């Protein structure tokens, strides 16, 4: 089993460092003035940083296309599909509150759902 992709303060015990992707960090940068300030909060020693693999981009595009063809609106941003595809291809667990969507488009992805 791989690492954990999700919120920095919600790593499971014994699961090792959390992971962050550029697409995932987009949600947390609004309150910071610089990349260095965010880097101090999320040090590389605590969070493995990975680029988005090409294959995850392809899988994300396919999942997003299925989503749109099934009537999904534009409210669900493409980066969320990148996050799911990357986690699924890498064998990571994904911390999410939107389990339904990830189970629909990435059925083999292991999810951690708070309160479930």
DSSP file (Angstrom, degrees, kcal/mol; ACC not computed):
  #  RESIDUE AA STRUCTURE BP1 BP2  ACC     N-H-->O    O-->H-N    N-H-->O    O-->H-N    TCO  KAPPA ALPHA  PHI   PSI    X-CA   Y-CA   Z-CA
    1    1 A X              0   0    0      0, 0.0    91,-0.2     0, 0.0    90,-0.1   0.000 360.0 360.0 360.0 143.9    0.0    0.0    0.0
    2    2 A X        -     0   0    0     89,-2.4    90,-0.1     1,-0.2    89,-0.1   0.163 360.0 -70.0 -86.6-155.0    1.2    3.5   -0.8
    3    3 A X        -     0   0    0     87,-0.1    90,-2.6     1,-0.1     2,-0.4   0.102  50.4 -88.8 -87.8-159.8    0.9    6.7    1.1
    4    4 A X  E     -ab  18  93A   0     13,-0.7    15,-3.1    88,-0.2     2,-0.5  -0.965  25.4-162.4-121.6 129.9   -1.9    9.0    1.9
    5    5 A X  E     +ab  19  94A   0     88,-2.6    90,-2.7    -2,-0.4     2,-0.3  -0.963  52.6  66.8-109.6 124.5   -3.1   11.9   -0.2
    6    6 A X  S    S-     0   0    0     13,-1.1     2,-0.1    -2,-0.5    90,-0.1  -0.991  83.5  -1.4 164.0-157.1   -5.3   14.3    1.7
    7    7 A X    >   -     0   0    0     -2,-0.3     3,-1.8     1,-0.1    12,-0.1  -0.403  61.0-127.5 -68.4 137.3   -5.4   16.9    4.4
    8    8 A X  T 3  S+     0   0    0      1,-0.3     3,-0.5     2,-0.1    10,-0.1   0.786 104.3  49.4 -59.1 -32.2   -2.1   17.4    6.2
    9    9 A X  T 3  S+     0   0    0      1,-0.2    -1,-0.3     9,-0.0    -2,-0.1   0.300  98.9  69.9 -92.9  12.3   -3.4   16.9    9.7
   10   10 A X    <   +     0   0    0     -3,-1.8    -1,-0.2     2,-0.0     2,-0.2  -0.054  58.8 141.0-121.8  33.9   -5.3   13.7    9.0
   11   11 A X        -     0   0    0     -3,-0.5     2,-0.1     1,-0.1     3,-0.1  -0.532  53.1-117.5 -73.1 142.6   -2.6   11.1    8.4
   12   12 A X    >   -     0   0    0     -2,-0.2     3,-1.8     1,-0.1     4,-0.2  -0.450  38.3 -87.6 -77.3 154.4   -3.4    7.7    9.9
   13   13 A X  T 3  S+     0   0    0      1,-0.3    -1,-0.1     2,-0.1     0, 0.0  -0.388 111.8   6.0 -62.8 134.0   -1.2    6.3   12.6
   14   14 A X  T 3  S+     0   0    0     -2,-0.1    -1,-0.3     1,-0.1    -2,-0.0   0.576  97.4 112.5  73.4   9.1    1.7    4.3   11.2
   15   15 A X  S <  S-     0   0    0     -3,-1.8    -2,-0.1     1,-0.3   -11,-0.1   0.477  71.7-133.4 -95.3  -1.7    0.9    5.3    7.7
   16   16 A X        -     0   0    0     -4,-0.2    -1,-0.3   -13,-0.1    -4,-0.1  -0.258  51.8 -11.6  82.5-171.4    3.9    7.4    7.1
   17   17 A X        -     0   0    0      1,-0.1   -13,-0.7    28,-0.1    30,-0.2  -0.272  69.2-118.9 -67.0 147.9    4.2   10.9    5.6
   18   18 A X  E     -ac   4  47A   0     28,-0.8    30,-2.0   -10,-0.1     2,-0.4  -0.357  26.8-130.7 -75.6 165.3    1.2   12.4    3.8
   19   19 A X  E     -ac   5  48A   0    -15,-3.1   -13,-1.1    28,-0.2     2,-0.4  -0.904  17.7-167.5-120.0 149.2    1.5   13.3    0.2
   20   20 A X  E     - c   0  49A   0     28,-1.9    30,-1.4    -2,-0.4     2,-0.3  -0.992   3.3-160.5-135.0 145.9    0.5   16.4   -1.6
   21   21 A X  E  >  - c   0  50A   0     -2,-0.4     4,-2.2    28,-0.2     3,-0.3  -0.839  34.1-111.8-118.1 156.2    0.2   17.2   -5.3
   22   22 A X  H  > S+     0   0    0     28,-0.5     4,-0.8    -2,-0.3    -1,-0.1   0.891 119.1  52.3 -55.5 -39.1    0.2   20.6   -7.0
   23   23 A X  H  4 S+     0   0    0      1,-0.2     3,-0.4     2,-0.2    -1,-0.2   0.860 109.7  49.3 -66.1 -34.1   -3.5   20.2   -7.9
   24   24 A X  H >4 S+     0   0    0     -3,-0.3     3,-1.4     1,-0.2     4,-0.3   0.865 103.9  58.5 -73.3 -36.5   -4.3   19.5   -4.3
   25   25 A X  H >X S+     0   0    0     -4,-2.2     3,-1.7     1,-0.3     4,-0.7   0.697  82.8  83.6 -68.8 -17.6   -2.4   22.4   -2.9
   26   26 A X  T 3< S+     0   0    0     -4,-0.8     3,-0.4    -3,-0.4     4,-0.3   0.789  86.6  58.1 -55.8 -26.6   -4.5   24.8   -4.9
   27   27 A X  T <4 S+     0   0    0     -3,-1.4    -1,-0.3    -4,-0.2     3,-0.2   0.733 109.9  41.8 -75.4 -22.5   -7.1   24.7   -2.1
   28   28 A X  T <4 S+     0   0    0     -3,-1.7     3,-0.4    -4,-0.3    -1,-0.2   0.436  92.3  78.9-107.7   1.8   -4.7   25.8    0.5
   29   29 A X    ><  +     0   0    0     -4,-0.7     3,-1.9    -3,-0.4    -1,-0.1   0.653  65.8  89.5 -88.7 -13.2   -2.7   28.6   -1.0
   30   30 A X  T 3  S+     0   0    0     -4,-0.3    -1,-0.2     1,-0.3    -2,-0.1   0.806  88.7  47.1 -55.8 -35.4   -5.2   31.5   -0.7
   31   31 A X  T 3  S+     0   0    0     -3,-0.4     2,-0.4     2,-0.0    -1,-0.3   0.379  97.9  85.0 -90.9   5.7   -4.1   32.7    2.7
   32   32 A X    <   -     0   0    0     -3,-1.9     3,-0.1     1,-0.1     4,-0.0  -0.870  60.6-154.0-113.9 142.2   -0.4   32.7    2.1
   33   33 A X  S    S+     0   0    0     -2,-0.4     2,-0.3     1,-0.1    -1,-0.1   0.726  77.6  16.4 -82.9 -22.8    1.7   35.5    0.5
   34   34 A X  S  > S-     0   0    0      1,-0.1     4,-1.6    -5,-0.0     5,-0.1  -0.965  70.5-115.4-148.6 161.3    4.5   33.3   -0.9
   35   35 A X  H  > S+     0   0    0     -2,-0.3     4,-2.6     1,-0.2     5,-0.1   0.841 116.2  59.0 -64.0 -33.4    5.4   29.7   -1.7
   36   36 A X  H  > S+     0   0    0      2,-0.2     4,-1.9     1,-0.2    -1,-0.2   0.881 102.3  51.9 -64.8 -38.4    8.1   29.9    1.0
   37   37 A X  H  > S+     0   0    0      2,-0.2     4,-1.2     1,-0.2    -1,-0.2   0.916 113.0  44.4 -64.3 -43.1    5.4   30.7    3.7
   38   38 A X  H  X S+     0   0    0     -4,-1.6     4,-2.5     1,-0.2    -2,-0.2   0.879 109.4  57.3 -67.6 -37.4    3.4   27.6    2.6
   39   39 A X  H  < S+     0   0    0     -4,-2.6    -2,-0.2     1,-0.2    -1,-0.2   0.857 103.2  54.0 -61.2 -36.1    6.6   25.6    2.5
   40   40 A X  H  < S+     0   0    0     -4,-1.9     3,-0.5     1,-0.2    -1,-0.2   0.861 111.9  44.8 -65.4 -35.1    7.3   26.5    6.1
   41   41 A X  H  < S+     0   0    0     -4,-1.2     2,-0.4     1,-0.3    -2,-0.2   0.874 125.1  31.8 -75.8 -37.9    3.8   25.2    7.0
   42   42 A X  S  < S-     0   0    0     -4,-2.5    -1,-0.3    -5,-0.1    -2,-0.1  -0.644  87.0-164.1-119.3  71.7    4.1   22.0    4.9
   43   43 A X    >>  -     0   0    0     -3,-0.5     3,-2.0    -2,-0.4     4,-1.5  -0.233  27.0-125.2 -64.2 145.0    7.8   21.1    5.0
   44   44 A X  T 34 S+     0   0    0      1,-0.3    -1,-0.1     2,-0.2     5,-0.1   0.745 109.6  66.7 -59.4 -23.9    9.1   18.6    2.5
   45   45 A X  T 34 S+     0   0    0      1,-0.2    -1,-0.3     3,-0.1     3,-0.1   0.741 110.9  34.2 -69.5 -21.5   10.5   16.6    5.4
   46   46 A X  T <4 S+     0   0    0     -3,-2.0   -28,-0.8     1,-0.2     2,-0.5   0.656 120.8  46.6-103.9 -21.5    6.9   15.9    6.5
   47   47 A X  E  < S-c   18   0A   0     -4,-1.5     2,-0.4   -30,-0.2    -1,-0.2  -0.975  73.8-136.3-131.8 121.4    5.1   15.7    3.1
   48   48 A X  E     -c   19   0A   0    -30,-2.0   -28,-1.9    -2,-0.5     2,-0.5  -0.600  23.0-150.3 -73.2 129.4    6.3   13.8    0.1
   49   49 A X  E     -c   20   0A   0     -2,-0.4     2,-0.4   -30,-0.2   -28,-0.2  -0.893  17.8-179.8-107.1 128.8    5.8   16.0   -3.0
   50   50 A X  E     -c   21   0A   0    -30,-1.4   -28,-0.5    -2,-0.5     2,-0.1  -0.965  25.5-124.8-129.1 142.7    5.1   14.4   -6.3
   51   51 A X        -     0   0    0     -2,-0.4     2,-0.6   -30,-0.1   -30,-0.0  -0.427  42.4 -96.6 -73.7 160.8    4.5   15.7   -9.8
   52   52 A X        -     0   0    0     -2,-0.1    -1,-0.1     1,-0.0    31,-0.0  -0.710  43.7-128.2 -79.6 119.9    1.4   14.6  -11.5
   53   53 A X     >  -     0   0    0     -2,-0.6     4,-1.6     1,-0.1     3,-0.4  -0.340  11.8-121.6 -69.6 149.7    2.2   11.6  -13.7
   54   54 A X  H  > S+     0   0    0      1,-0.2     4,-1.9     2,-0.2     3,-0.2   0.899 112.9  55.3 -54.9 -44.7    1.3   11.7  -17.4
   55   55 A X  H  > S+     0   0    0      1,-0.2     4,-2.4     2,-0.2    -1,-0.2   0.836 104.3  54.3 -62.3 -32.9   -0.8    8.5  -17.0
   56   56 A X  H  > S+     0   0    0     -3,-0.4     4,-2.8     2,-0.2    -1,-0.2   0.882 105.3  54.0 -67.7 -36.7   -2.8   10.1  -14.2
   57   57 A X  H  X S+     0   0    0     -4,-1.6     4,-2.3     2,-0.2    -2,-0.2   0.909 110.0  46.7 -61.7 -42.0   -3.6   13.0  -16.5
   58   58 A X  H  X S+     0   0    0     -4,-1.9     4,-2.2     2,-0.2    -2,-0.2   0.942 114.2  46.5 -64.6 -47.9   -5.0   10.5  -19.1
   59   59 A X  H  X S+     0   0    0     -4,-2.4     4,-2.4     1,-0.2    -2,-0.2   0.886 112.4  51.4 -62.7 -38.9   -7.0    8.6  -16.5
   60   60 A X  H  X S+     0   0    0     -4,-2.8     4,-2.8     2,-0.2    -1,-0.2   0.916 109.1  50.5 -63.9 -43.2   -8.3   11.9  -15.0
   61   61 A X  H  X S+     0   0    0     -4,-2.3     4,-2.2     2,-0.2    -2,-0.2   0.902 111.3  48.0 -61.0 -42.4   -9.4   13.1  -18.5
   62   62 A X  H  X S+     0   0    0     -4,-2.2     4,-2.2     2,-0.2    -1,-0.2   0.915 113.3  47.4 -65.0 -43.6  -11.2    9.8  -19.2
   63   63 A X  H  X S+     0   0    0     -4,-2.4     4,-2.4     2,-0.2    -2,-0.2   0.908 112.4  49.5 -64.6 -42.0  -13.0   10.0  -15.8
   64   64 A X  H  X S+     0   0    0     -4,-2.8     4,-2.7     2,-0.2    -1,-0.2   0.893 108.9  52.8 -65.1 -39.5  -13.9   13.6  -16.3
   65   65 A X  H  X S+     0   0    0     -4,-2.2     4,-2.6     2,-0.2    -1,-0.2   0.922 110.2  47.6 -61.1 -44.6  -15.3   12.8  -19.7
   66   66 A X  H  X S+     0   0    0     -4,-2.2     4,-1.6     2,-0.2     6,-0.2   0.911 111.2  52.4 -61.3 -42.0  -17.5   10.1  -18.2
   67   67 A X  H  <>S+     0   0    0     -4,-2.4     5,-2.7     1,-0.2    -2,-0.2   0.934 112.7  43.3 -58.7 -49.1  -18.6   12.5  -15.5
   68   68 A X  H ><5S+     0   0    0     -4,-2.7     3,-1.5     1,-0.2    -2,-0.2   0.888 112.0  53.2 -67.2 -39.0  -19.6   15.1  -18.1
   69   69 A X  H 3<5S+     0   0    0     -4,-2.6    -1,-0.2     1,-0.3    -2,-0.2   0.766 104.9  56.2 -67.5 -25.2  -21.3   12.6  -20.4
   70   70 A X  T 3<5S-     0   0    0     -4,-1.6    -1,-0.3    -3,-0.2    -2,-0.2   0.306 132.4 -90.0 -90.1  10.8  -23.4   11.3  -17.5
   71   71 A X  T < 5S+     0   0    0     -3,-1.5    -3,-0.2     1,-0.3    -2,-0.1   0.504  72.3 156.6  99.5   4.9  -24.7   14.8  -16.8
   72   72 A X      < -     0   0    0     -5,-2.7    -1,-0.3    -6,-0.2     2,-0.1  -0.396  34.7-132.4 -66.0 139.7  -22.1   16.1  -14.4
   73   73 A X    >   -     0   0    0     -2,-0.1     3,-1.1     1,-0.1    -1,-0.1  -0.266  24.5-101.3 -86.6 175.6  -21.8   19.9  -14.3
   74   74 A X  T 3  S+     0   0    0      1,-0.2     4,-0.1    -2,-0.1    -1,-0.1   0.484 102.5  92.0 -76.0  -1.6  -18.8   22.0  -14.4
   75   75 A X  T 3  S+     0   0    0      1,-0.1     2,-0.9     2,-0.1    -1,-0.2   0.723  71.8  75.3 -66.8 -19.8  -18.9   22.5  -10.6
   76   76 A X  S <  S-     0   0    0     -3,-1.1    -1,-0.1   -12,-0.1     5,-0.1  -0.818  87.9-138.5 -95.2 104.4  -16.7   19.5  -10.2
   77   77 A X    >>  -     0   0    0     -2,-0.9     3,-1.2     1,-0.1     4,-0.8  -0.254  12.1-122.2 -71.7 148.6  -13.2   20.8  -11.2
   78   78 A X  H >> S+     0   0    0      1,-0.3     4,-1.7     2,-0.2     3,-1.0   0.840 107.0  66.9 -54.1 -38.9  -10.8   18.8  -13.3
   79   79 A X  H 3> S+     0   0    0      1,-0.3     4,-2.4     2,-0.2    -1,-0.3   0.838  93.9  59.8 -57.0 -30.8   -8.0   18.9  -10.6
   80   80 A X  H <> S+     0   0    0     -3,-1.2     4,-2.0     1,-0.2    -1,-0.3   0.876 105.0  48.9 -62.6 -35.4  -10.2   16.7   -8.3
   81   81 A X  H <X S+     0   0    0     -3,-1.0     4,-2.7    -4,-0.8    -1,-0.2   0.861 108.4  53.6 -71.9 -35.2  -10.1   14.1  -11.0
   82   82 A X  H  X S+     0   0    0     -4,-1.7     4,-2.9     2,-0.2     5,-0.2   0.924 108.3  50.6 -60.5 -44.1   -6.3   14.4  -11.3
   83   83 A X  H  X S+     0   0    0     -4,-2.4     4,-2.3     1,-0.2    -2,-0.2   0.934 113.0  44.9 -61.0 -46.9   -6.1   13.8   -7.5
   84   84 A X  H  X S+     0   0    0     -4,-2.0     4,-2.5     2,-0.2    -1,-0.2   0.915 114.6  48.2 -63.8 -43.5   -8.2   10.7   -7.7
   85   85 A X  H  X S+     0   0    0     -4,-2.7     4,-2.7     2,-0.2     5,-0.2   0.919 112.3  48.7 -64.9 -43.8   -6.4    9.3  -10.8
   86   86 A X  H  X S+     0   0    0     -4,-2.9     4,-2.2     1,-0.2     6,-0.2   0.940 113.5  46.5 -61.5 -47.3   -3.0    9.9   -9.3
   87   87 A X  H  X>S+     0   0    0     -4,-2.3     5,-2.4    -5,-0.2     4,-0.9   0.911 114.0  48.5 -62.1 -42.2   -3.9    8.3   -6.0
   88   88 A X  H ><5S+     0   0    0     -4,-2.5     3,-0.5     1,-0.2    -2,-0.2   0.933 113.8  45.0 -64.7 -46.4   -5.5    5.3   -7.8
   89   89 A X  H 3<5S+     0   0    0     -4,-2.7    -1,-0.2     1,-0.2    -2,-0.2   0.838 115.7  47.2 -68.0 -32.8   -2.5    4.7  -10.1
   90   90 A X  H 3<5S-     0   0    0     -4,-2.2    -1,-0.2    -5,-0.2    -2,-0.2   0.579 111.2-118.3 -85.0  -9.7    0.0    5.1   -7.3
   91   91 A X  T <<5 +     0   0    0     -4,-0.9   -89,-2.4    -3,-0.5    -3,-0.2   0.757  63.1 148.9  78.2  24.2   -1.9    2.8   -4.9
   92   92 A X      < -     0   0    0     -5,-2.4    18,-0.6    -6,-0.2     2,-0.3  -0.415  49.4-117.2 -85.7 163.6   -2.4    5.6   -2.4
   93   93 A X  E     -bd   4 110A   0    -90,-2.6   -88,-2.6    -2,-0.1     2,-0.5  -0.729  27.9-143.4 -90.9 151.4   -5.3    6.0    0.0
   94   94 A X  E     -bd   5 111A   0     16,-2.2    18,-2.8    -2,-0.3     2,-0.6  -0.976   2.5-147.6-124.4 124.9   -7.3    9.2   -0.4
   95   95 A X  E     + d   0 112A   0    -90,-2.7     2,-0.3    -2,-0.5    18,-0.2  -0.795  40.4 147.6 -86.5 121.3   -8.8   11.3    2.4
   96   96 A X        -     0   0    0     16,-2.2    18,-0.4    -2,-0.6     3,-0.2  -0.993  53.3-151.7-153.8 155.5  -12.0   12.8    1.2
   97   97 A X  S    S+     0   0    0     -2,-0.3     2,-0.4    16,-0.2     3,-0.2   0.410  95.0  71.1-101.0  -4.4  -15.5   13.9    2.2
   98   98 A X     >  +     0   0    0      1,-0.2     4,-1.6     2,-0.1     3,-0.3  -0.481  55.1 150.4-109.6  58.8  -16.7   13.2   -1.4
   99   99 A X  H  >  +     0   0    0     -2,-0.4     4,-2.7     1,-0.2     5,-0.3   0.848  63.7  63.0 -61.7 -36.8  -16.6    9.4   -1.3
  100  100 A X  H  > S+     0   0    0     -3,-0.2     4,-1.9     1,-0.2    -1,-0.2   0.926 105.3  43.9 -58.2 -48.8  -19.5    8.9   -3.8
  101  101 A X  H  > S+     0   0    0     -3,-0.3     4,-2.4     1,-0.2     5,-0.3   0.937 115.1  47.6 -64.2 -46.3  -17.7   10.6   -6.7
  102  102 A X  H  X S+     0   0    0     -4,-1.6     4,-2.4     1,-0.2     7,-0.3   0.886 112.1  50.1 -65.6 -36.4  -14.4    8.9   -6.1
  103  103 A X  H  < S+     0   0    0     -4,-2.7    -1,-0.2    -5,-0.2    -2,-0.2   0.860 111.5  50.3 -67.2 -34.0  -16.0    5.5   -5.7
  104  104 A X  H  < S+     0   0    0     -4,-1.9     3,-0.3    -5,-0.3    -2,-0.2   0.936 123.9  26.3 -67.7 -46.9  -17.9    6.1   -9.0
  105  105 A X  H  < S+     0   0    0     -4,-2.4    -2,-0.2     1,-0.2    -3,-0.2   0.643 134.3  30.7 -97.4 -16.5  -14.9    7.1  -11.1
  106  106 A X    ><  +     0   0    0     -4,-2.4     3,-1.9    -5,-0.3    -1,-0.2  -0.530  67.0 169.0-138.3  68.5  -12.1    5.3   -9.3
  107  107 A X  T 3  S+     0   0    0     -3,-0.3    -1,-0.1     1,-0.3    -4,-0.1   0.707  76.2  52.3 -62.2 -22.7  -13.7    2.2   -7.8
  108  108 A X  T 3  S+     0   0    0      2,-0.1     2,-0.3     0, 0.0    -1,-0.3   0.529  83.4 110.9 -89.8  -5.1  -10.4    0.5   -6.9
  109  109 A X    <   -     0   0    0     -3,-1.9     2,-0.5    -7,-0.3   -16,-0.1  -0.525  69.7-130.2 -72.5 128.8   -9.2    3.6   -4.9
  110  110 A X  E     -d   93   0A   0    -18,-0.6   -16,-2.2    -2,-0.3     2,-0.3  -0.707  30.0-159.3 -81.9 124.4   -9.0    3.0   -1.2
  111  111 A X  E     -d   94   0A   0     -2,-0.5     2,-0.5   -18,-0.2   -16,-0.2  -0.780  20.1-155.5-108.8 147.6  -10.7    5.9    0.6
  112  112 A X  E     -d   95   0A   0    -18,-2.8   -16,-2.2    -2,-0.3     2,-0.6  -0.989  19.9-171.7-115.2 117.2  -10.6    7.3    4.1
  113  113 A X    >   -     0   0    0     -2,-0.5     3,-2.1   -18,-0.2   -16,-0.2  -0.928  21.3-128.4-118.1 110.2  -13.8    9.1    4.8
  114  114 A X  T 3  S+     0   0    0     -2,-0.6    -2,-0.0   -18,-0.4   -19,-0.0  -0.290  93.0  11.1 -56.9 134.6  -14.1   11.1    8.0
  115  115 A X  T 3         0   0    0      1,-0.1    -1,-0.3     0, 0.0   -18,-0.0   0.473 360.0 360.0  79.0   2.1  -17.1   10.2   10.0
  116  116 A X    <         0   0    0     -3,-2.1    -2,-0.1     0, 0.0    -1,-0.1   0.475 360.0 360.0 -89.5 360.0  -17.9    7.1    8.0
